[in-house]
Amino acid sequence: MKKYFIVVCICLTTCHCIAQNQYVDSLKSLLVNTQKPIYRFDLLNKLGERTFSGGSARVDSAFCLQLLTIAQDLKNDSLLAISYNWLGNYFSWNSNFTKALEYFLKGVPLAEKVKDRRRLSSLYLDISIVFNSINNPADEFKYITLAALNLPDKNDPVFPFMNIQVKTLLSKYYLYHGKPDSALHYAQIANEINLSLKSKFFEAVVNALSAGVYEQLGDLDLAEVYFNKAVFIEDSTFRFLPNGSPKIIFSEFLIRHNKLLPALTISLQCLAGSREIKNNELGLASAGFLQEIYYKLGIPDSAYYFSRLSGTQGLCFQPGKNQRDPIHGICRTASHTG
């Protein structure tokens, strides 16, 4: 059966709403004037959460390295669990899934030791995402279940945020495996949770999930309505969601159903947007779509052009892969010292 690619939420941040630039600026200002390691760790962690929860940015290796160094110097199990969670996500975002699992699994016993159910649930959810990425559905479901069993207490302020992640990943899992009724059930629960969270990120996620459900149920018109809602949220709030862009998913949907002219329009918009925000992921996906669209439209010259574009460094906006990444040297010897 076909695989349906839908929005995935990386389960890291504790923010319940989209970050405000002024809050991020205040965190940066406090960080400059803060020397005590434990306070610097807290500020860095909050800054990372707000950066990622904005939906269009990911933390870099230097950020992870700062957290890890402080946690190791303080020999603090709780801080190490958080650091390993960030490290796992850093490697997961860069498709180094072996390394990602290594750090997520390092964090699990530390979170258990300090009885941090919020962190434990987060780690299990992130592990499930890795297993989805490497096409291991049995372990993917196992770790979503473990995350559900280790959710924080319902009176904990972070419970709704962690719970909505469990429900969206369950919806994604069932959608991926061709069970749209179950997928719709969990998407609807997630939508109810978000009535209080009021998160634009999860609103986009739920709309993309719903679109996938109605596609599987054969209601393509309704699916398109939900895709348009998700794309509108992404454009108006985030510009681009790196962890499963609705625009990319919508383009796949349109191509899959031979709606080539609408697919052409949105793919060209994505390509232009990728150049504006300097995002390789969006640009390369767009170039691949445009190659397929022009081929199906019988315009081989344009198809060839975009095939070359997607296969070259022409879309690379960030420093090259050969640039030394400081995280690899230290993290090989990182260990639990608390």
JOMOQUI-V342151 format. One record per residue. N is the residue number from 1. PHI is phi in whole degrees, 0 to 359 (999 if undefined). BURIAL is I if it has 9 or more other C-alpha atoms within 8 Angstrom, else O. Layout:
n->(N | N)
phi->(PHI | PHI)
burial->(BURIAL | BURIAL)
This chain:
n->(1 | 2 | 3 | 4 | 5 | 6 | 7 | 8 | 9 | 10 | 11 | 12 | 13 | 14 | 15 | 16 | 17 | 18 | 19 | 20 | 21 | 22 | 23 | 24 | 25 | 26 | 27 | 28 | 29 | 30 | 31 | 32 | 33 | 34 | 35 | 36 | 37 | 38 | 39 | 40 | 41 | 42 | 43 | 44 | 45 | 46 | 47 | 48 | 49 | 50 | 51 | 52 | 53 | 54 | 55 | 56 | 57 | 58 | 59 | 60 | 61 | 62 | 63 | 64 | 65 | 66 | 67 | 68 | 69 | 70 | 71 | 72 | 73 | 74 | 75 | 76 | 77 | 78 | 79 | 80 | 81 | 82 | 83 | 84 | 85 | 86 | 87 | 88 | 89 | 90 | 91 | 92 | 93 | 94 | 95 | 96 | 97 | 98 | 99 | 100 | 101 | 102 | 103 | 104 | 105 | 106 | 107 | 108 | 109 | 110 | 111 | 112 | 113 | 114 | 115 | 116 | 117 | 118 | 119 | 120 | 121 | 122 | 123 | 124 | 125 | 126 | 127 | 128 | 129 | 130 | 131 | 132 | 133 | 134 | 135 | 136 | 137 | 138 | 139 | 140 | 141 | 142 | 143 | 144 | 145 | 146 | 147 | 148 | 149 | 150 | 151 | 152 | 153 | 154 | 155 | 156 | 157 | 158 | 159 | 160 | 161 | 162 | 163 | 164 | 165 | 166 | 167 | 168 | 169 | 170 | 171 | 172 | 173 | 174 | 175 | 176 | 177 | 178 | 179 | 180 | 181 | 182 | 183 | 184 | 185 | 186 | 187 | 188 | 189 | 190 | 191 | 192 | 193 | 194 | 195 | 196 | 197 | 198 | 199 | 200 | 201 | 202 | 203 | 204 | 205 | 206 | 207 | 208 | 209 | 210 | 211 | 212 | 213 | 214 | 215 | 216 | 217 | 218 | 219 | 220 | 221 | 222 | 223 | 224 | 225 | 226 | 227 | 228 | 229 | 230 | 231 | 232 | 233 | 234 | 235 | 236 | 237 | 238 | 239 | 240 | 241 | 242 | 243 | 244 | 245 | 246 | 247 | 248 | 249 | 250 | 251 | 252 | 253 | 254 | 255 | 256 | 257 | 258 | 259 | 260 | 261 | 262 | 263 | 264 | 265 | 266 | 267 | 268 | 269 | 270 | 271 | 272 | 273 | 274 | 275 | 276 | 277 | 278 | 279 | 280 | 281 | 282 | 283 | 284 | 285 | 286 | 287 | 288 | 289 | 290 | 291 | 292 | 293 | 294 | 295 | 296 | 297 | 298 | 299 | 300 | 301 | 302 | 303 | 304 | 305 | 306 | 307 | 308 | 309 | 310 | 311 | 312 | 313 | 314 | 315 | 316 | 317 | 318 | 319 | 320 | 321 | 322 | 323 | 324 | 325 | 326 | 327 | 328 | 329 | 330 | 331 | 332 | 333 | 334 | 335 | 336 | 337 | 338)
phi->(999 | 289 | 266 | 253 | 266 | 231 | 298 | 249 | 254 | 288 | 265 | 232 | 287 | 255 | 285 | 261 | 211 | 291 | 295 | 262 | 303 | 293 | 291 | 299 | 298 | 293 | 297 | 297 | 296 | 297 | 297 | 300 | 258 | 244 | 250 | 297 | 306 | 296 | 286 | 296 | 299 | 298 | 293 | 298 | 298 | 295 | 296 | 296 | 298 | 291 | 299 | 287 | 291 | 294 | 90 | 235 | 217 | 234 | 286 | 255 | 293 | 297 | 298 | 299 | 295 | 298 | 297 | 298 | 298 | 296 | 298 | 292 | 298 | 276 | 52 | 250 | 299 | 297 | 291 | 295 | 299 | 295 | 298 | 294 | 297 | 297 | 299 | 301 | 291 | 303 | 290 | 297 | 298 | 262 | 62 | 262 | 286 | 296 | 292 | 300 | 299 | 304 | 282 | 301 | 289 | 294 | 285 | 301 | 296 | 290 | 296 | 295 | 298 | 266 | 56 | 264 | 294 | 299 | 291 | 297 | 298 | 298 | 298 | 297 | 296 | 294 | 296 | 297 | 294 | 298 | 294 | 295 | 295 | 258 | 60 | 235 | 296 | 297 | 286 | 303 | 293 | 303 | 280 | 297 | 297 | 297 | 297 | 296 | 287 | 246 | 299 | 298 | 302 | 298 | 275 | 289 | 303 | 273 | 304 | 301 | 294 | 290 | 295 | 294 | 291 | 301 | 292 | 291 | 288 | 295 | 300 | 300 | 301 | 292 | 296 | 301 | 260 | 71 | 239 | 296 | 296 | 293 | 298 | 295 | 304 | 286 | 296 | 292 | 297 | 300 | 297 | 296 | 300 | 287 | 299 | 268 | 291 | 56 | 269 | 295 | 300 | 288 | 296 | 295 | 301 | 296 | 295 | 293 | 299 | 298 | 299 | 297 | 299 | 289 | 296 | 294 | 280 | 90 | 262 | 290 | 296 | 292 | 302 | 294 | 300 | 291 | 298 | 297 | 297 | 296 | 295 | 299 | 297 | 299 | 294 | 279 | 246 | 244 | 76 | 204 | 265 | 291 | 258 | 104 | 297 | 303 | 296 | 294 | 295 | 294 | 299 | 300 | 300 | 296 | 293 | 301 | 254 | 60 | 266 | 287 | 291 | 299 | 296 | 297 | 300 | 289 | 291 | 294 | 297 | 297 | 296 | 297 | 295 | 297 | 287 | 290 | 261 | 56 | 240 | 296 | 301 | 294 | 294 | 292 | 297 | 296 | 298 | 296 | 297 | 295 | 301 | 293 | 297 | 293 | 296 | 291 | 280 | 77 | 241 | 295 | 298 | 292 | 300 | 294 | 302 | 285 | 293 | 292 | 297 | 285 | 255 | 240 | 270 | 297 | 258 | 279 | 256 | 257 | 306 | 295 | 294 | 282 | 296 | 293 | 259 | 297 | 290 | 292 | 292 | 283 | 288 | 294 | 251 | 296 | 212 | 287 | 242 | 268)
burial->(O | O | O | O | O | I | I | I | O | I | I | I | I | O | I | O | I | I | I | O | O | O | O | I | O | O | I | I | O | I | I | O | O | O | O | O | O | O | I | I | I | O | I | I | I | I | I | I | I | I | I | I | I | I | I | I | O | O | I | O | I | O | I | I | I | O | I | I | O | I | I | I | O | O | I | I | I | I | I | I | I | I | I | I | I | I | I | I | I | I | I | I | O | O | O | I | I | O | I | I | I | I | I | I | I | I | I | I | O | I | I | I | O | O | O | I | I | I | I | I | I | I | I | I | I | I | I | I | I | I | I | I | O | O | O | I | O | O | I | I | I | I | I | I | O | I | I | I | O | I | I | I | O | O | O | O | O | I | I | I | I | I | I | I | I | I | I | I | I | I | I | I | I | I | I | I | O | O | I | I | O | I | I | I | I | I | I | I | I | I | I | O | I | I | O | O | I | I | I | I | I | O | I | I | I | I | I | I | I | I | I | I | I | I | I | I | O | O | I | O | O | I | I | I | I | I | I | O | I | I | I | O | I | I | I | O | O | I | O | I | I | I | O | I | I | I | I | I | I | I | I | I | O | I | I | O | O | O | I | I | O | O | I | I | O | I | I | I | O | I | I | O | I | I | I | O | O | I | I | I | O | I | I | I | I | I | I | I | I | I | I | I | I | I | I | O | O | O | I | O | O | I | I | I | I | I | I | O | I | I | O | O | O | O | I | I | O | O | O | O | O | O | O | O | O | I | I | O | O | I | O | O | O | O | O | O | O | O)
